[in-house]
Amino acid sequence: MQAIIGIKSLIASQKPFWNNERKMSFTDWLLHRHKSFILSLLVVVFLSGVGFGLSYYLVSQQIKTYFLQIFEQKSLSQLQVYHEGEVKLTDEFLTGNLRFINTLARDESITRSFLTNDLTAVEKSLSQVKTMYRKFESLFVLDKKGKMTTIVSDLDLRNLIGQDLSYRDYFKNPVATKEPFVSAVLSGISGRDVVIFSAPVLDTNSNVLSVLCGSVAVSKLPEKLTLGSEFVDLSSILVDSSGNILLEDQKSPKERINIKDKSTMFQTLALGGKGDPLENINYKGKRVFVEGTTLQVGKQQFYIISYYPKAEFDRQVKGLDKEILRVYTFVFLIGTGLTLIALIAIVWLMYKHEIKESA
């Protein structure tokens, strides 16, 4: 015990070693007297980095979970608003055309011309209507046996007069039900894919005199039905009951495309299910949010299916990741910098104190 006390007294009696030769700088003093401090400083920086990484991961996951729900609700809300607009426009177009052809078939002057078998007057009336309203590519009349008697068209199709079309649904259905009818996509008499709107012309006793038909070429649908103009990133398709695409991304397909066995949403709608928003459906090799609606037009069903690209959703998430990292990096640098400044200030005060004591 006496030996230990003697060693302490000996050390205490010694002057600081820098006074033996020269006054040491703060850096030299730190390196010679406080290597443990430097090591501690490095440990502090290392632990701060580890703590930063761990806290960033944990907090960012919580923040992302919270904002992912917000972004998803926002995406689905945008999809719903867009989809409702598409449904309204499409329903107005299809139902409007069906109503128009039905009203035309019940026009007194046209009915009178059919009663008197005045086909010239019928053709003149249809020509005026077609020019005035531009709703149909062709307007034509089938007699009660299904033979074409009159046609006015953008194309030269007068050679089709006399053709028997009694096998077509757009003839058989109005004759049987005495109600207007709209067909699915079919190869028209012009050789192009068309949708036919038809309605029976009835006499005063509700006997069928003929069937009035109007055709809309699928290739002309983009000119008549504008979808998706307000939402650049969203898209929709119009599909008939057989699964044929009539309109997609504001374009008509160059050849007939059928999605009956490819679209989960179409299959759900075709089975009478609800087209509530679904997540991460594969569409053209891309992940999307999707929503669908069934349109009942006369006896026919059409489907509107709308898509919100998940890439847009992911873009928002990546933007959130960058923002979280930017804030965390800023906080880390500020915190670490202030800690280092505080430590260095403390050591500097210790250094100055020792200098003063040694003087």
C-alpha positions as CSV (number, residue, x, y, z in Angstrom):
1,M,0.0,0.0,0.0
2,Q,2.8,2.3,0.9
3,A,4.4,1.5,-2.5
4,I,1.3,2.6,-4.4
5,I,1.1,5.8,-2.5
6,G,4.8,6.4,-3.3
7,I,4.3,5.9,-7.0
8,K,1.3,8.3,-7.1
9,S,3.4,10.9,-5.2
10,L,6.2,10.5,-7.7
11,I,3.9,10.9,-10.7
12,A,2.3,13.9,-9.2
13,S,5.6,15.6,-8.6
14,Q,6.6,15.3,-12.2
15,K,6.0,18.3,-14.5
16,P,4.0,17.7,-17.8
17,F,6.4,16.1,-20.2
18,W,6.0,18.7,-22.9
19,N,7.6,21.2,-20.5
20,N,10.8,19.2,-20.6
21,E,11.4,20.0,-24.2
22,R,8.7,22.2,-25.8
23,K,5.1,23.1,-25.5
24,M,3.0,20.5,-27.3
25,S,0.2,21.5,-29.7
26,F,-3.4,20.4,-29.1
27,T,-3.1,17.7,-31.8
28,D,0.1,16.3,-30.3
29,W,-1.4,16.4,-26.8
30,L,-4.5,14.6,-28.0
31,L,-2.6,11.9,-29.8
32,H,-0.2,11.3,-26.9
33,R,-2.4,11.7,-23.9
34,H,-5.9,10.8,-25.1
35,K,-5.7,8.0,-27.7
36,S,-8.6,6.4,-25.8
37,F,-10.6,9.5,-26.5
38,I,-10.0,9.2,-30.2
39,L,-10.9,5.5,-30.1
40,S,-14.1,6.5,-28.2
41,L,-14.8,9.1,-30.7
42,L,-14.6,6.6,-33.5
43,V,-16.8,4.2,-31.6
44,V,-19.3,7.0,-31.1
45,V,-19.4,7.7,-34.8
46,F,-19.7,4.0,-35.6
47,L,-22.5,3.5,-33.2
48,S,-24.2,6.6,-34.4
49,G,-24.1,5.2,-37.9
50,V,-25.5,1.8,-36.8
51,G,-28.2,3.6,-34.7
52,F,-29.0,5.8,-37.7
53,G,-29.4,2.8,-40.0
54,L,-31.5,0.8,-37.5
55,S,-33.7,3.8,-36.6
56,Y,-34.0,4.7,-40.3
57,Y,-35.2,1.2,-41.2
58,L,-37.6,0.9,-38.3
59,V,-39.1,4.4,-38.6
60,S,-39.2,4.3,-42.4
61,Q,-41.1,1.1,-42.3
62,Q,-43.7,2.6,-40.0
63,I,-43.9,5.8,-42.1
64,K,-44.1,3.8,-45.3
65,T,-46.8,1.5,-43.9
66,Y,-48.9,4.6,-43.0
67,F,-48.3,6.4,-46.3
68,L,-48.8,3.2,-48.4
69,Q,-52.3,3.0,-47.1
70,I,-52.8,6.7,-47.9
71,F,-51.3,6.3,-51.4
72,E,-53.4,3.1,-52.0
73,Q,-56.6,4.9,-51.0
74,K,-55.6,7.8,-53.2
75,S,-54.9,5.5,-56.1
76,L,-58.2,3.6,-55.7
77,S,-60.1,6.9,-55.2
78,Q,-58.6,8.3,-58.5
79,L,-59.4,5.0,-60.2
80,Q,-63.0,5.1,-58.9
81,V,-63.5,8.7,-60.0
82,Y,-62.0,8.0,-63.4
83,H,-64.0,4.7,-63.8
84,E,-67.3,6.4,-62.9
85,G,-66.7,8.9,-65.6
86,E,-65.9,6.2,-68.1
87,V,-69.1,4.3,-67.2
88,K,-71.2,7.4,-67.5
89,L,-69.9,8.4,-70.9
90,T,-70.1,4.8,-72.3
91,D,-73.6,4.3,-71.0
92,E,-74.8,7.6,-72.5
93,F,-73.3,6.6,-75.8
94,L,-74.6,3.0,-76.0
95,T,-78.0,3.8,-74.4
96,G,-78.3,7.0,-76.4
97,N,-77.8,5.1,-79.7
98,L,-80.3,2.4,-78.8
99,R,-82.8,5.0,-77.7
100,F,-82.2,7.0,-80.9
101,I,-82.8,4.0,-83.2
102,N,-85.9,3.0,-81.3
103,T,-87.3,6.6,-81.5
104,L,-86.6,6.6,-85.2
105,A,-88.3,3.3,-85.7
106,R,-91.4,4.7,-84.1
107,D,-91.4,8.0,-86.1
108,E,-94.9,8.4,-87.6
109,S,-93.6,9.5,-91.0
110,I,-91.3,6.5,-91.3
111,T,-94.0,4.1,-90.1
112,R,-96.4,5.6,-92.6
113,S,-93.8,5.0,-95.4
114,F,-93.5,1.4,-94.4
115,L,-97.2,1.0,-94.3
116,T,-97.5,2.2,-97.9
117,N,-94.3,0.4,-98.8
118,D,-92.8,3.7,-100.1
119,L,-89.1,2.7,-99.9
120,T,-88.0,5.8,-101.7
121,A,-89.5,7.9,-98.9
122,V,-87.9,5.7,-96.3
123,E,-84.5,6.0,-97.9
124,K,-84.9,9.8,-98.1
125,S,-85.9,10.1,-94.4
126,L,-83.0,7.8,-93.3
127,S,-80.5,9.8,-95.5
128,Q,-81.6,13.1,-93.8
129,V,-81.4,11.6,-90.3
130,K,-77.9,10.1,-91.0
131,T,-76.6,13.3,-92.4
132,M,-78.0,15.4,-89.5
133,Y,-77.0,13.3,-86.6
134,R,-73.9,11.3,-87.7
135,K,-74.5,8.6,-85.1
136,F,-74.2,5.6,-87.5
137,E,-72.0,4.6,-90.3
138,S,-74.9,2.9,-92.0
139,L,-78.7,2.8,-91.6
140,F,-80.6,0.0,-93.2
141,V,-84.0,-1.7,-93.2
142,L,-84.8,-5.4,-93.1
143,D,-88.4,-6.5,-94.0
144,K,-90.3,-8.8,-91.8
145,K,-88.6,-11.8,-93.5
146,G,-85.1,-10.5,-92.8
147,K,-84.2,-9.3,-96.3
148,M,-82.5,-5.9,-96.7
149,T,-84.8,-3.4,-98.6
150,T,-83.0,-0.1,-98.0
151,I,-79.6,1.1,-97.0
152,V,-77.9,4.5,-96.6
153,S,-74.2,4.3,-95.8
154,D,-70.8,6.1,-95.8
155,L,-69.8,3.2,-98.0
156,D,-71.2,2.0,-101.3
157,L,-73.3,-1.0,-100.1
158,R,-76.3,-0.8,-102.3
159,N,-75.3,-4.1,-103.8
160,L,-76.3,-5.7,-100.5
161,I,-80.0,-4.9,-101.0
162,G,-81.9,-8.1,-101.1
163,Q,-79.5,-10.0,-98.9
164,D,-81.1,-12.3,-96.4
165,L,-80.0,-11.4,-92.8
166,S,-82.8,-13.3,-91.0
167,Y,-80.2,-15.4,-89.1
168,R,-78.7,-12.3,-87.4
169,D,-79.6,-11.7,-83.8
170,Y,-80.2,-8.0,-84.5
171,F,-83.1,-9.2,-86.7
172,K,-84.4,-12.1,-84.7
173,N,-84.3,-10.5,-81.3
174,P,-86.4,-7.3,-82.2
175,V,-88.9,-9.5,-84.1
176,A,-89.3,-11.8,-81.1
177,T,-89.4,-9.3,-78.3
178,K,-90.6,-6.2,-80.2
179,E,-88.0,-4.3,-78.2
180,P,-84.8,-2.5,-79.4
181,F,-81.6,-4.6,-79.4
182,V,-77.8,-4.0,-79.5
183,S,-75.5,-6.7,-80.8
184,A,-72.1,-7.8,-79.6
185,V,-69.2,-7.2,-81.9
186,L,-69.7,-9.0,-85.2
187,S,-68.4,-9.1,-88.7
188,G,-70.8,-6.7,-90.5
189,I,-72.2,-6.9,-94.0
190,S,-69.5,-4.4,-95.0
191,G,-66.8,-6.9,-93.9
192,R,-65.7,-4.8,-90.9
193,D,-66.3,-5.4,-87.2
194,V,-69.4,-3.5,-86.1
195,V,-71.9,-3.1,-83.4
196,I,-75.5,-3.1,-84.6
197,F,-78.4,-1.2,-83.0
198,S,-81.8,-2.3,-84.1
199,A,-85.5,-1.7,-83.4
200,P,-88.8,-3.1,-84.8
201,V,-91.1,-0.9,-86.8
202,L,-94.6,-1.7,-85.7
203,D,-98.0,-1.0,-87.0
204,T,-100.9,0.2,-84.9
205,N,-101.6,-3.4,-83.8
206,S,-98.0,-3.9,-82.8
207,N,-97.3,-6.2,-85.7
208,V,-93.7,-6.0,-87.0
209,L,-93.5,-4.3,-90.4
210,S,-89.7,-4.3,-90.6
211,V,-86.6,-3.9,-88.5
212,L,-84.6,-0.6,-88.6
213,C,-80.8,-1.0,-88.0
214,G,-77.9,1.3,-87.4
215,S,-74.3,0.1,-87.5
216,V,-71.2,1.6,-85.7
217,A,-67.9,0.4,-87.0
218,V,-65.5,-0.6,-84.1
219,S,-62.8,1.3,-85.9
220,K,-64.9,4.5,-85.7
221,L,-65.6,4.3,-82.0
222,P,-62.7,6.5,-80.9
223,E,-64.3,9.3,-83.0
224,K,-67.7,8.8,-81.3
225,L,-66.7,7.9,-77.7
226,T,-64.0,9.8,-75.9
227,L,-62.7,8.1,-72.8
228,G,-59.8,8.9,-70.5
229,S,-59.2,12.5,-71.7
230,E,-58.7,13.9,-68.1
231,F,-56.4,11.2,-66.7
232,V,-53.2,10.6,-68.6
233,D,-52.0,7.6,-66.5
234,L,-55.3,5.7,-66.3
235,S,-56.9,3.7,-69.0
236,S,-60.0,1.7,-69.7
237,I,-61.4,-0.9,-72.1
238,L,-64.9,-1.4,-73.4
239,V,-65.8,-5.1,-73.8
240,D,-68.9,-6.8,-75.2
241,S,-70.6,-9.7,-73.6
242,S,-68.5,-12.2,-75.6
243,G,-65.2,-10.7,-74.3
244,N,-64.3,-8.8,-77.5
245,I,-62.6,-5.4,-76.9
246,L,-64.4,-2.6,-78.7
247,L,-62.2,0.3,-77.3
248,E,-58.9,0.3,-75.5
249,D,-56.8,3.4,-74.4
250,Q,-58.9,5.5,-76.7
251,K,-58.1,3.3,-79.7
252,S,-60.0,0.6,-81.5
253,P,-58.0,-2.7,-81.9
254,K,-56.6,-3.3,-85.4
255,E,-57.9,-6.9,-85.1
256,R,-60.4,-8.5,-82.9
257,I,-59.0,-9.2,-79.4
258,N,-60.9,-11.4,-77.0
259,I,-60.1,-11.4,-73.3
260,K,-62.8,-13.9,-72.2
261,D,-60.2,-16.4,-70.8
262,K,-57.6,-13.8,-69.9
263,S,-59.2,-11.2,-67.7
264,T,-60.1,-12.0,-64.1
265,M,-62.2,-8.9,-63.9
266,F,-64.2,-9.8,-67.0
267,Q,-64.8,-13.3,-65.7
268,T,-66.1,-11.8,-62.4
269,L,-68.4,-9.4,-64.2
270,A,-69.7,-12.0,-66.7
271,L,-70.7,-14.2,-63.8
272,G,-72.7,-11.4,-62.3
273,G,-70.1,-10.4,-59.7
274,K,-69.2,-6.9,-58.6
275,G,-66.3,-5.2,-60.1
276,D,-64.9,-3.7,-56.9
277,P,-61.4,-2.4,-57.1
278,L,-58.7,-5.1,-57.1
279,E,-55.0,-4.8,-56.5
280,N,-52.0,-5.9,-58.5
281,I,-53.8,-7.5,-61.4
282,N,-51.5,-8.4,-64.4
283,Y,-52.5,-6.4,-67.4
284,K,-50.3,-6.5,-70.5
285,G,-47.4,-7.6,-68.3
286,K,-47.9,-4.7,-65.9
287,R,-49.2,-4.6,-62.4
288,V,-52.3,-2.5,-62.1
289,F,-55.3,-1.6,-59.8
290,V,-58.5,-2.5,-61.7
291,E,-62.2,-1.8,-61.4
292,G,-65.1,-3.0,-63.6
293,T,-68.7,-2.3,-64.2
294,T,-71.5,-4.1,-66.1
295,L,-73.6,-1.9,-68.4
296,Q,-77.0,-3.3,-69.2
297,V,-78.0,-1.9,-72.7
298,G,-81.3,-3.4,-73.7
299,K,-80.9,-7.1,-73.5
300,Q,-77.1,-6.9,-74.1
301,Q,-74.4,-6.5,-71.5
302,F,-71.2,-4.5,-72.0
303,Y,-68.3,-4.1,-69.5
304,I,-66.1,-1.2,-68.7
305,I,-62.8,-2.2,-67.1
306,S,-60.5,0.6,-65.9
307,Y,-56.8,0.4,-64.9
308,Y,-54.5,2.4,-62.6
309,P,-50.9,1.5,-63.3
310,K,-49.1,0.3,-60.2
311,A,-45.9,1.9,-61.6
312,E,-47.5,5.3,-60.8
313,F,-48.2,4.0,-57.2
314,D,-44.6,2.7,-57.0
315,R,-43.3,6.1,-58.2
316,Q,-45.0,7.8,-55.2
317,V,-43.6,5.2,-52.8
318,K,-40.0,5.7,-54.2
319,G,-40.5,9.4,-53.8
320,L,-41.5,8.8,-50.2
321,D,-38.3,6.6,-49.7
322,K,-36.1,9.4,-51.0
323,E,-37.8,12.0,-48.8
324,I,-37.4,9.9,-45.7
325,L,-33.8,9.2,-46.4
326,R,-33.1,12.9,-47.1
327,V,-34.6,13.9,-43.8
328,Y,-32.9,11.2,-41.9
329,T,-29.5,12.0,-43.4
330,F,-29.9,15.6,-42.6
331,V,-30.8,14.8,-39.0
332,F,-28.0,12.3,-38.7
333,L,-25.4,14.7,-40.0
334,I,-26.6,17.6,-37.8
335,G,-26.8,15.3,-34.7
336,T,-23.4,13.7,-35.3
337,G,-21.8,17.1,-36.1
338,L,-23.2,18.6,-32.9
339,T,-22.0,15.6,-30.8
340,L,-18.5,15.9,-32.3
341,I,-18.3,19.6,-31.7
342,A,-19.4,19.1,-28.1
343,L,-16.8,16.4,-27.4
344,I,-14.1,18.4,-29.1
345,A,-15.1,21.4,-27.0
346,I,-14.9,19.4,-23.8
347,V,-11.4,18.0,-24.7
348,W,-10.3,21.5,-25.7
349,L,-11.3,22.8,-22.3
350,M,-9.4,19.9,-20.7
351,Y,-6.3,20.8,-22.8
352,K,-6.5,24.5,-21.8
353,H,-6.9,23.5,-18.2
354,E,-3.8,21.4,-18.2
355,I,-1.8,24.1,-20.0
356,K,-2.9,26.5,-17.3
357,E,-2.1,24.1,-14.5
358,S,1.4,23.4,-16.0
359,A,2.3,27.0,-16.3
